Amino acid sequence: METRIEQDSMGPIEVPKEAWWGAQTERSRQNFKIGGEKMPPELLHALVLVKKTASIANQRTGKLAAEKAMAIQNAADLLLKGENWAEFPLVVWQTGSGTQSNMNANEVIANLASQKDLAVHPNDDVNMSQSSNDVFPTALHIAGTFTIEKNVLPAIHEMIGVLEDLEEQNKHVIKIGRTHLQDATPVTFAQEVSGWRSALEHNETMLINSLAELRQLAIGGTAVGTGLNASKAYEDAFIEALREETGIHFISEANKFHALANRDAVVFVSGALKALAANCMKMANDIRWLASGPRSGLGEITLPANEPGSSIMPGKVNPTQCEALAMVAVQVMGNDTAIGVAASQGNFELNVYLPLIAFDLLQSVRLLTDALHSFSDNCLKGLVVNEARMAELLEQSLMLVTALNTHIGYDKGAEIAKKAFNEGTTLKEASLALGYVTEEEYEAWVRPEKMIGENYDDYL
């Protein structure tokens, strides 16, 4: 491999000849050969955007010459449009502040911006008015905000729409409800689906609320929160320029000591993602239970046959989309635990688990986005309701006896249910045998369509 010599404050080092990065990036590449997890592209995009925005702010405040500012902005735009993330080779497992990735961005942009008659310095120019300690948290918050607003929230909204359609199509379908995995009183399938839909609506609200915290940025705090080598004018200009670039109402965190040392905003957002994951797990498990069978399980719904389910059992089809969504939920819950532990490690003026926090947060966002789209497209949209099976199980349920409670009392109702169960008869047969109701009374009182909530008063 051909190399060139690059120089930094520690001396010369060989760098691959065609690489755009410089000495500090190369030192990190050589010193942290740990795992294969690279910095997420969403974070790299945000990091380059921070550099572009900082150059705009430095130019507007008269600190950076227009020629250099434009060169930095053009280089950043080249990266943002082309997404040459191969020029960002560093792994997650590096310095806890993300300093090497910040310098990776500085060096790549400086090399792209420099020309024959214009030397752009990675520290003095690209990193002007900044420190890794405020840049990396700022990029993390920007990346999280972008990906949740542009990816997760639309995926949730799409799934809500699919569930609304499923509700509308099944308002008339009455089935047995279940609690503790045991028969309970009747519900409509639409009501059951509405629980899944409402859960996602709550998650949508939680995520939107959490973004108010994530939109607060550490920029301007520089190394320890004092803002050394930056200015309030720069900070204000950065926020204004970022809003222009993104159309998102980012604001500057009022207390920079908090902004550098604490990651509670990310914990909050991750908690909302975990809540979404928990509800997705619940829905996925409900659906695979309802689809169990097809002949030896509940069999109340049939899922799309997307692929063969077994290498040995011909014709077997498995609830694979449910399983994939459930695995994603588990990973997101694990990521949330790691983020919470990492966020607790803000010693004095800086949290030093930032790359891990960024990697886990953005992985959760990416996985949930993809899994929600996949589940909507490959499971929910092709779900078929087996009305005959639902009616069969409803008719067999002993919990319809609950409709008699207000007429004959709980104890007599329990006696009827036990007699029917022990003797293998119907509720009606047990009721008539015990003499607690007449046939006319039973037919009038035990009517599933009057037990589903909307017409509850009608059967009292």
GUPA-442522 format. One line per field, with one value per residue (C-alpha): residue number from 1; residue in one letter; x, y, z. Coordinates in steps of 0.5 Angstrom, whole numbers. Layout:
<sites>
torlo = [NUM ...]
selo = [a ...]
c1 = [X ...]
c2 = [Y ...]
c3 = [Z ...]
</sites>
This chain:
<sites>
torlo = [1 2 3 4 5 6 7 8 9 10 11 12 13 14 15 16 17 18 19 20 21 22 23 24 25 26 27 28 29 30 31 32 33 34 35 36 37 38 39 40 41 42 43 44 45 46 47 48 49 50 51 52 53 54 55 56 57 58 59 60 61 62 63 64 65 66 67 68 69 70 71 72 73 74 75 76 77 78 79 80 81 82 83 84 85 86 87 88 89 90 91 92 93 94 95 96 97 98 99 100 101 102 103 104 105 106 107 108 109 110 111 112 113 114 115 116 117 118 119 120 121 122 123 124 125 126 127 128 129 130 131 132 133 134 135 136 137 138 139 140 141 142 143 144 145 146 147 148 149 150 151 152 153 154 155 156 157 158 159 160 161 162 163 164 165 166 167 168 169 170 171 172 173 174 175 176 177 178 179 180 181 182 183 184 185 186 187 188 189 190 191 192 193 194 195 196 197 198 199 200 201 202 203 204 205 206 207 208 209 210 211 212 213 214 215 216 217 218 219 220 221 222 223 224 225 226 227 228 229 230 231 232 233 234 235 236 237 238 239 240 241 242 243 244 245 246 247 248 249 250 251 252 253 254 255 256 257 258 259 260 261 262 263 264 265 266 267 268 269 270 271 272 273 274 275 276 277 278 279 280 281 282 283 284 285 286 287 288 289 290 291 292 293 294 295 296 297 298 299 300 301 302 303 304 305 306 307 308 309 310 311 312 313 314 315 316 317 318 319 320 321 322 323 324 325 326 327 328 329 330 331 332 333 334 335 336 337 338 339 340 341 342 343 344 345 346 347 348 349 350 351 352 353 354 355 356 357 358 359 360 361 362 363 364 365 366 367 368 369 370 371 372 373 374 375 376 377 378 379 380 381 382 383 384 385 386 387 388 389 390 391 392 393 394 395 396 397 398 399 400 401 402 403 404 405 406 407 408 409 410 411 412 413 414 415 416 417 418 419 420 421 422 423 424 425 426 427 428 429 430 431 432 433 434 435 436 437 438 439 440 441 442 443 444 445 446 447 448 449 450 451 452 453 454 455 456 457 458 459 460]
selo = [m e t r i e q d s m g p i e v p k e a w w g a q t e r s r q n f k i g g e k m p p e l l h a l v l v k k t a s i a n q r t g k l a a e k a m a i q n a a d l l l k g e n w a e f p l v v w q t g s g t q s n m n a n e v i a n l a s q k d l a v h p n d d v n m s q s s n d v f p t a l h i a g t f t i e k n v l p a i h e m i g v l e d l e e q n k h v i k i g r t h l q d a t p v t f a q e v s g w r s a l e h n e t m l i n s l a e l r q l a i g g t a v g t g l n a s k a y e d a f i e a l r e e t g i h f i s e a n k f h a l a n r d a v v f v s g a l k a l a a n c m k m a n d i r w l a s g p r s g l g e i t l p a n e p g s s i m p g k v n p t q c e a l a m v a v q v m g n d t a i g v a a s q g n f e l n v y l p l i a f d l l q s v r l l t d a l h s f s d n c l k g l v v n e a r m a e l l e q s l m l v t a l n t h i g y d k g a e i a k k a f n e g t t l k e a s l a l g y v t e e e y e a w v r p e k m i g e n y d d y l]
c1 = [0 3 3 4 7 2 4 1 3 6 10 10 6 5 -2 -5 -4 -11 -14 -17 -16 -10 -5 -10 -15 -9 -7 -14 -14 -8 -9 -16 -17 -23 -29 -32 -37 -36 -39 -46 -47 -53 -48 -42 -48 -49 -42 -40 -47 -44 -37 -41 -45 -40 -36 -42 -43 -35 -36 -42 -39 -32 -28 -27 -25 -30 -25 -24 -31 -34 -28 -30 -38 -36 -32 -38 -43 -39 -39 -46 -48 -44 -44 -36 -36 -31 -26 -29 -26 -26 -29 -34 -29 -24 -24 -30 -31 -31 -25 -22 -28 -29 -21 -23 -28 -24 -18 -22 -26 -19 -16 -22 -22 -15 -12 -6 -7 -11 -9 -14 -12 -16 -16 -15 -20 -25 -25 -25 -30 -31 -28 -30 -33 -39 -39 -40 -46 -49 -48 -51 -57 -58 -57 -62 -67 -66 -67 -73 -77 -76 -76 -79 -85 -87 -86 -91 -96 -96 -97 -103 -106 -106 -109 -114 -116 -116 -121 -125 -126 -127 -132 -137 -133 -134 -129 -127 -123 -117 -114 -108 -108 -115 -122 -125 -131 -132 -129 -129 -123 -123 -123 -117 -113 -115 -111 -105 -106 -107 -101 -97 -101 -98 -91 -92 -93 -88 -83 -85 -85 -78 -75 -76 -70 -66 -67 -63 -55 -49 -45 -42 -39 -33 -28 -31 -38 -34 -34 -27 -25 -32 -37 -44 -45 -42 -47 -53 -50 -49 -56 -59 -55 -57 -64 -64 -60 -65 -71 -72 -72 -66 -64 -58 -58 -58 -53 -47 -44 -50 -50 -43 -43 -50 -54 -61 -64 -62 -64 -71 -71 -68 -74 -79 -76 -76 -83 -85 -81 -85 -91 -89 -87 -94 -97 -92 -94 -101 -101 -97 -101 -108 -104 -102 -104 -106 -110 -108 -107 -112 -112 -116 -112 -108 -101 -98 -94 -88 -83 -82 -82 -78 -72 -76 -83 -86 -92 -90 -91 -88 -90 -83 -85 -87 -81 -76 -80 -80 -72 -71 -75 -70 -64 -67 -69 -62 -59 -63 -60 -53 -55 -57 -51 -47 -50 -49 -42 -41 -35 -34 -35 -35 -39 -34 -38 -41 -39 -43 -49 -49 -48 -54 -59 -58 -58 -65 -68 -65 -68 -75 -76 -74 -78 -84 -84 -83 -88 -94 -92 -91 -95 -101 -103 -104 -107 -113 -119 -122 -129 -131 -126 -127 -135 -133 -129 -133 -139 -135 -133 -135 -134 -140 -144 -141 -147 -152 -148 -153 -159 -157 -151 -144 -144 -149 -146 -139 -143 -146 -139 -136 -142 -141 -133 -133 -139 -137 -144 -145 -147 -154 -155 -152 -156 -162 -160 -159 -166 -163 -166 -171 -169 -172 -168 -162 -163 -164 -159 -153 -152 -144 -146 -149 -143 -138 -138 -142 -149 -147 -153 -157 -156 -156]
c2 = [0 7 12 19 23 27 31 33 35 28 28 25 19 15 15 11 16 16 17 24 23 26 24 24 19 15 14 12 7 4 4 2 -4 -6 -10 -8 -3 4 10 10 14 18 21 22 26 30 31 34 38 41 43 47 50 52 55 59 62 64 67 71 73 76 70 66 69 68 64 59 59 58 52 49 49 46 41 39 39 35 30 31 29 24 21 18 15 10 16 16 9 10 5 6 3 9 15 16 24 22 26 22 22 30 30 25 30 36 33 30 37 41 36 37 45 46 48 51 58 56 52 50 47 42 45 52 53 47 46 54 56 48 43 35 36 40 38 31 31 36 32 26 30 33 25 23 28 27 20 20 25 23 15 13 17 16 9 9 13 8 2 6 7 0 -2 3 0 -7 -4 -1 -8 -12 -8 -14 -19 -22 -26 -29 -24 -27 -25 -29 -33 -36 -35 -28 -24 -22 -17 -15 -16 -9 -7 -12 -8 -2 -3 -4 2 6 4 6 13 14 12 17 22 20 21 28 30 27 31 37 35 33 39 43 43 43 47 53 50 48 44 44 48 55 57 58 60 61 67 68 71 65 60 65 65 57 56 61 57 50 52 55 48 43 47 44 49 47 51 52 49 54 51 48 44 40 39 37 32 29 25 25 27 21 17 20 19 12 11 13 8 2 4 3 -3 -6 -5 -8 -14 -14 -14 -19 -24 -23 -24 -30 -33 -31 -35 -41 -47 -47 -53 -55 -48 -42 -41 -34 -31 -33 -29 -28 -34 -31 -36 -44 -45 -51 -55 -61 -60 -59 -54 -51 -43 -39 -32 -30 -22 -23 -26 -21 -15 -19 -19 -12 -10 -14 -11 -4 -6 -8 -2 2 -1 0 8 9 6 10 16 15 16 23 25 32 36 31 24 19 14 18 14 8 12 14 8 4 10 10 3 3 8 4 -2 0 4 -2 -7 -3 -2 -9 -11 -7 -9 -16 -18 -13 -12 -19 -21 -25 -26 -33 -31 -38 -40 -34 -36 -43 -41 -36 -41 -46 -40 -41 -34 -32 -34 -27 -24 -28 -25 -19 -23 -30 -27 -29 -36 -39 -37 -40 -47 -47 -46 -51 -56 -55 -55 -62 -65 -63 -59 -52 -47 -47 -54 -53 -47 -51 -57 -53 -49 -42 -39 -41 -42 -36 -32 -35 -33 -26 -25 -29 -25 -24 -18 -14 -16 -12 -5 -1 -4 -6 -3 -7 -13 -11]
c3 = [0 -2 4 5 11 15 21 28 35 36 30 23 21 15 12 6 0 -3 4 6 13 17 22 28 25 23 30 32 27 29 36 37 33 37 34 27 29 26 27 25 18 21 26 21 17 23 25 18 18 25 21 16 21 25 19 17 24 25 18 20 27 23 26 20 13 7 3 8 10 3 2 9 7 0 2 7 2 -2 4 5 -2 -3 3 3 9 8 9 17 18 26 31 36 41 42 46 50 48 41 40 34 30 31 28 23 20 21 17 12 11 11 6 1 3 2 -5 -8 -6 0 6 11 18 21 28 27 22 21 29 30 36 38 42 41 48 45 38 39 44 39 33 37 39 31 29 34 32 25 25 30 26 19 20 26 27 20 21 27 23 17 22 26 19 17 24 23 17 20 26 21 17 23 27 27 29 36 39 46 50 54 61 64 57 60 57 59 56 49 45 38 34 32 40 40 35 37 43 39 35 41 44 38 38 46 43 38 43 48 42 40 47 48 42 46 50 44 40 46 44 47 42 45 51 48 53 60 59 60 52 52 45 43 44 45 38 35 39 37 30 30 32 27 21 24 23 16 14 17 18 25 31 35 41 45 52 57 62 58 64 64 57 57 63 62 57 60 54 50 56 56 48 49 54 49 44 49 51 43 43 49 46 39 43 46 39 36 41 41 33 34 39 35 29 33 29 24 27 34 36 37 29 30 24 19 17 10 8 6 6 8 15 16 13 14 15 8 8 15 15 21 24 22 22 29 31 28 31 38 37 35 41 45 42 43 51 51 48 53 59 56 55 62 65 60 62 69 68 67 71 73 66 61 60 56 54 48 42 45 47 40 37 41 40 33 32 36 31 25 28 30 23 19 23 23 16 15 20 17 10 11 16 18 11 9 16 15 20 21 23 23 28 32 33 35 40 43 43 47 52 59 61 57 64 66 63 68 74 75 75 79 82 82 86 82 76 78 79 72 69 73 72 64 65 69 65 58 57 54 59 57 58 65 67 65 69 75 74 75 69 64 56 55 60 58 51 53 57 54 48 46 42 48 52 48 51 47 49 55 59 54 58 65]
</sites>
